Amino acid sequence: MAKILVSGGGGYIGSHTIVDLIESGYEVISVDNHSRSSENMFKGVETISGVKVKNYKVDLCNFDDTFAIFQENPDLAGIIHFAAYKSVPESVEKPIVYFENNLGTLINLLKCVQEFNIPYFVFSSSCTVYGNADSIPVTEKTPLNTPTSPYGYTKQMGEQIVHEFAKTSDASFIILRYFNVAGAHPTARIGEMTPGKPEFLVPAIMQTAIGRIPKLIVHGNDYPTRDGTCMRDFIHVCDLARAHILGLQYLEAKNNRENCEVYNLGLGNGITVKEAIHAFEKVTGIKLNYEFGPRRPGDVEAIYADNALAMKTLEWEPIFSLEDIMSTAWKWEQRLKADETVFTSTPGELN
């Protein structure tokens, strides 16, 4: 049973990936200082999987504390790295915080990969690396334009760091570029937690519908898309989690042709903000209260993925539809409403 370290394991994507790792036969340890996640996510993981995951409450920007985790776990077979701040608006306001955290954590983990001869590394990247792409859908060979936010810069720079490190490393690397991750585990035991004002569309829809916020503001209706609202490619968090396990197994089987490979992960079709709202209304029968507001700094106009490479090479295929995303997210939001005392202290979320 190979042991895998998941950084940011208490976060949204990290917790879902831990569940899939356990179900796929891996032993898992986590490192998450809960600065932007909740310890309660591990309770949900345990409820679903029956396994109590050991978490190190360590700030990965502290190299000595990070190094100590590897000293205690010399048998690690791989790392899946999620721990990063992910708010586009916050990154615009606090760019240094984002550069320091998102790049510092990555560099410290790569130092440990080198020191402890960790063979496999999966890096969590983002479609923000494409900036405002010249053409869509984007493939892995689409040129990377200037990012529209410091968050996007940290992902683009993070990819460059991994690529350069891989040139002289014995380890193998996969970079996964996510599109808009949404939805929740079908059990509604883990999902996306946004205790403050939601910055992402699906949580904002859910909190509007549940009554946590009075009205959804759609940021811009004058974009050059089919209905004037931003266009995105959504992917269910469980489909995304599965891709990490397939990527890890792909490296373990030595199927990779290069020491560092990149894959897009999305449903593969563009959905506008208005279309996403209508999908929620169709699934739930709830009429959403929303209005249009000004554009938001840092937002990309339109982007969606060509996911053919991941489907062919990793044998990955998204199972959940946009309607599934909305229905599972709504089920999770209803559980949060019923259980809100459990989740009120979380200041944010790790990617």
C-alpha positions in Angstrom: 0.0 0.0 0.0 1.8 3.1 -1.2 1.7 6.1 1.1 0.8 9.5 -0.4 1.1 12.9 1.1 -1.7 15.3 0.3 -0.9 19.0 1.0 -4.0 21.0 1.7 -5.9 17.8 2.6 -8.5 19.7 4.6 -9.5 21.8 1.7 -12.2 21.3 -0.9 -10.4 19.4 -3.6 -7.9 17.9 -1.2 -10.5 16.2 0.9 -12.3 14.7 -2.1 -9.0 13.4 -3.4 -8.1 11.8 -0.1 -11.4 9.9 -0.2 -10.6 8.6 -3.7 -7.1 7.7 -2.7 -8.3 5.6 0.2 -10.9 3.9 -2.0 -8.2 3.2 -4.5 -6.1 1.4 -1.9 -3.6 4.1 -0.9 -2.4 5.0 2.6 -2.8 8.8 3.0 -1.3 11.5 5.2 -2.2 15.1 5.0 -0.5 18.4 5.8 -2.9 21.4 6.3 -2.5 24.2 8.9 -6.2 25.0 8.6 -5.5 28.6 7.9 -8.1 28.4 5.1 -9.8 25.0 5.7 -11.7 23.2 8.4 -10.7 20.3 10.6 -14.3 19.1 10.2 -13.5 18.1 6.6 -11.5 15.2 8.0 -14.5 14.0 10.0 -16.4 13.9 6.7 -13.6 12.0 5.1 -13.7 9.5 7.9 -17.4 9.1 7.7 -17.2 8.3 4.0 -14.1 6.2 4.0 -14.0 4.7 7.4 -10.4 5.8 7.8 -9.1 8.5 10.2 -6.4 10.3 8.2 -3.4 11.7 10.0 -3.0 15.4 9.4 0.1 17.5 10.2 -1.0 21.0 11.2 2.1 22.6 9.6 2.7 25.7 7.6 4.5 24.5 4.5 6.2 27.9 4.2 8.2 26.8 7.2 10.9 24.6 5.7 12.1 23.0 9.0 8.6 21.9 10.0 7.9 20.6 6.5 11.2 18.7 6.5 10.3 17.1 9.8 7.2 15.5 8.2 9.3 13.8 5.6 11.8 12.6 8.3 8.9 11.0 10.1 7.5 9.4 6.8 10.6 8.2 4.9 8.4 5.7 3.0 6.4 8.3 1.1 5.7 7.2 -2.5 4.3 10.4 -3.8 2.9 13.9 -3.2 -0.3 15.6 -4.5 0.1 19.3 -3.9 -3.0 21.4 -3.4 -2.0 23.8 -0.7 -2.4 27.3 -2.2 -4.5 30.4 -1.7 -7.0 30.6 -4.6 -9.0 33.8 -4.4 -8.5 36.0 -7.6 -9.9 39.2 -6.0 -7.8 38.7 -2.8 -4.7 38.1 -4.9 -5.3 41.4 -6.7 -5.4 43.1 -3.3 -2.6 41.2 -1.7 -0.2 40.0 -4.4 2.8 39.5 -2.1 0.9 37.2 0.2 0.0 35.1 -2.8 3.5 34.9 -4.2 5.0 34.1 -0.8 2.5 31.4 0.1 1.8 29.7 -3.3 5.4 29.6 -4.5 7.0 29.2 -1.1 5.0 26.0 -0.2 5.8 24.5 -3.7 9.6 25.2 -3.4 9.8 23.7 0.1 8.0 20.5 -1.0 10.3 20.2 -4.1 13.3 20.5 -1.8 12.0 17.6 0.2 11.3 15.6 -3.1 15.0 16.0 -3.9 16.2 15.3 -0.3 14.0 12.2 0.3 13.9 10.8 -3.3 10.1 11.0 -3.6 9.4 9.4 -7.0 6.0 11.0 -8.0 4.6 14.5 -7.8 1.2 15.8 -8.9 0.9 19.6 -9.1 -2.4 21.5 -8.8 -2.5 24.2 -11.5 -5.3 26.2 -13.1 -6.8 27.4 -16.3 -5.9 30.9 -15.2 -2.4 30.2 -16.7 -3.9 30.7 -20.1 -5.0 34.3 -19.3 -7.4 35.6 -21.9 -6.7 32.9 -24.5 -6.5 33.9 -28.2 -8.7 31.0 -29.1 -10.9 28.5 -27.4 -11.2 25.6 -26.5 -7.6 25.7 -25.1 -5.3 22.7 -25.5 -2.2 22.0 -23.5 -0.2 23.6 -26.3 -2.2 26.8 -26.3 0.3 29.7 -25.6 0.1 31.0 -22.0 -0.9 34.7 -22.2 -0.3 37.2 -19.4 -2.4 36.1 -16.4 -5.2 38.4 -15.3 -4.4 38.2 -11.6 -1.5 37.5 -9.2 -3.2 34.2 -8.4 -2.8 33.2 -12.1 0.8 34.4 -12.0 1.5 32.1 -9.1 0.1 29.1 -11.0 2.0 30.0 -14.2 5.2 30.5 -12.2 4.6 27.3 -10.2 4.4 25.4 -13.5 7.7 26.9 -14.6 9.3 25.9 -11.3 8.1 22.3 -11.7 9.3 22.1 -15.3 12.7 23.4 -14.5 13.1 21.2 -11.4 12.0 18.1 -13.4 14.9 18.6 -15.9 17.4 17.5 -13.3 15.2 15.4 -11.0 14.8 11.6 -10.9 11.2 12.1 -9.9 8.3 12.2 -12.4 5.7 15.0 -12.5 2.2 15.7 -13.7 0.7 19.2 -13.9 -3.1 19.2 -13.9 -4.8 22.4 -15.1 -8.3 22.7 -13.6 -11.2 24.6 -14.9 -14.0 25.7 -12.6 -14.4 23.1 -9.9 -17.8 22.8 -8.3 -20.2 20.3 -6.7 -19.8 18.1 -3.7 -19.5 14.5 -2.7 -22.8 12.7 -3.3 -23.0 11.8 0.4 -23.0 15.6 1.2 -20.4 14.8 3.9 -17.7 17.0 2.3 -18.0 19.9 -0.1 -17.0 23.5 -0.7 -16.9 25.7 2.3 -17.3 29.5 1.8 -18.2 31.0 5.2 -17.5 34.6 4.0 -18.8 36.3 0.9 -18.5 33.7 -1.9 -16.2 34.6 -4.8 -17.0 31.6 -7.0 -20.2 31.2 -9.0 -21.7 27.9 -7.7 -21.3 28.7 -4.0 -22.8 32.1 -4.7 -25.7 30.5 -6.4 -26.2 28.1 -3.5 -25.9 30.8 -0.8 -28.4 33.0 -2.6 -30.9 30.1 -2.9 -30.5 29.1 0.7 -30.9 32.8 1.9 -27.4 33.4 3.2 -27.0 36.3 0.8 -30.0 38.4 -0.5 -29.1 38.6 -4.2 -26.5 37.1 -6.6 -24.6 39.8 -8.5 -23.5 38.6 -11.9 -20.2 40.4 -12.7 -20.7 41.8 -16.2 -23.2 41.2 -19.0 -21.3 42.9 -21.8 -18.7 40.3 -22.6 -18.3 39.0 -26.2 -20.1 35.7 -25.4 -23.5 34.4 -26.6 -25.4 36.0 -23.7 -22.9 38.7 -22.5 -21.8 36.9 -19.3 -18.5 35.2 -18.7 -18.0 31.7 -20.1 -16.5 29.0 -18.0 -15.9 25.2 -18.1 -17.1 23.5 -15.0 -15.9 20.2 -13.6 -17.3 18.2 -10.7 -14.9 17.9 -7.8 -15.3 14.1 -7.7 -14.3 13.9 -11.4 -11.3 16.1 -10.6 -10.3 14.0 -7.6 -10.4 10.9 -9.8 -8.0 12.5 -12.3 -5.4 12.8 -9.6 -5.4 9.1 -8.8 -5.3 8.2 -12.5 -2.4 10.6 -13.0 -0.6 9.1 -10.0 -1.2 5.6 -11.3 0.0 6.7 -14.8 3.3 7.7 -13.3 3.6 4.6 -11.1 3.2 2.5 -14.3 6.0 4.4 -16.0 3.7 5.3 -18.8 4.8 8.9 -19.0 6.9 9.8 -22.0 8.3 12.9 -20.5 9.5 13.7 -16.9 6.9 16.5 -16.6 3.5 16.3 -18.5 0.5 18.7 -18.5 -3.2 17.9 -18.8 -6.4 20.0 -19.0 -9.3 18.9 -16.8 -12.7 20.2 -17.6 -16.0 19.0 -19.0 -14.9 20.3 -22.4 -17.7 22.8 -23.2 -18.2 26.4 -22.4 -21.1 27.4 -20.0 -22.0 31.0 -19.4 -22.9 32.4 -16.0 -26.5 32.7 -17.1 -26.6 29.1 -18.4 -25.2 27.9 -15.0 -27.9 29.8 -13.2 -30.6 28.3 -15.4 -29.2 24.8 -14.8 -29.6 25.3 -11.1 -33.1 26.6 -11.5 -34.0 23.6 -13.6 -32.5 21.0 -11.2 -34.0 22.5 -8.0 -37.2 24.3 -9.2 -36.0 27.4 -7.4 -36.1 30.8 -9.0 -32.8 32.5 -8.2 -32.7 36.2 -7.3 -29.9 37.8 -9.3 -29.0 41.0 -11.0 -26.1 42.3 -13.2 -23.3 44.3 -11.9 -20.0 45.7 -13.2 -17.2 43.5 -14.4 -14.8 42.2 -11.7 -11.1 42.9 -11.9 -9.1 39.7 -12.7 -11.9 37.8 -14.4 -11.2 36.0 -17.7 -13.8 36.7 -20.4 -14.2 33.1 -21.7 -12.4 29.9 -21.5 -13.1 26.2 -21.7 -11.0 23.1 -22.2 -10.1 20.6 -24.9 -9.8 17.6 -22.5 -9.0 15.0 -25.2 -5.4 14.5 -24.1 -6.4 13.6 -20.5 -9.2 11.3 -21.8 -6.8 9.5 -24.1 -3.6 9.3 -22.1 -4.8 9.1 -18.5 -8.0 7.2 -19.5 -10.0 9.8 -17.6 -13.5 10.7 -18.4 -15.8 13.1 -16.5 -18.9 11.3 -15.2 -20.8 14.1 -13.6 -22.8 16.6 -15.6 -23.5 20.3 -15.0 -26.9 19.3 -13.5 -25.1 16.8 -11.2 -22.8 19.6 -10.1 -25.7 21.8 -9.2 -27.7 19.0 -7.5 -24.8 17.8 -5.3 -23.8 21.4 -4.4 -27.4 22.1 -3.4 -27.5 19.0 -1.2 -24.3 20.0 0.5 -25.6 23.6 1.0 -28.7 22.2 2.6 -26.6 20.1 5.0 -24.5 23.2 5.9 -27.7 25.0 6.7 -28.9 22.3 8.9 -25.5 21.8 10.5 -24.2 25.4 10.4 -22.8 25.5 13.9 -20.3 22.9 12.9 -18.8 25.0 10.1 -19.0 28.6 11.2 -15.4 29.2 12.3 -13.7 28.5 9.0 -12.0 31.7 7.7 -11.5 30.5 4.1 -10.6 27.6 1.9 -7.4 26.0 0.5 -7.4 25.0 -3.1 
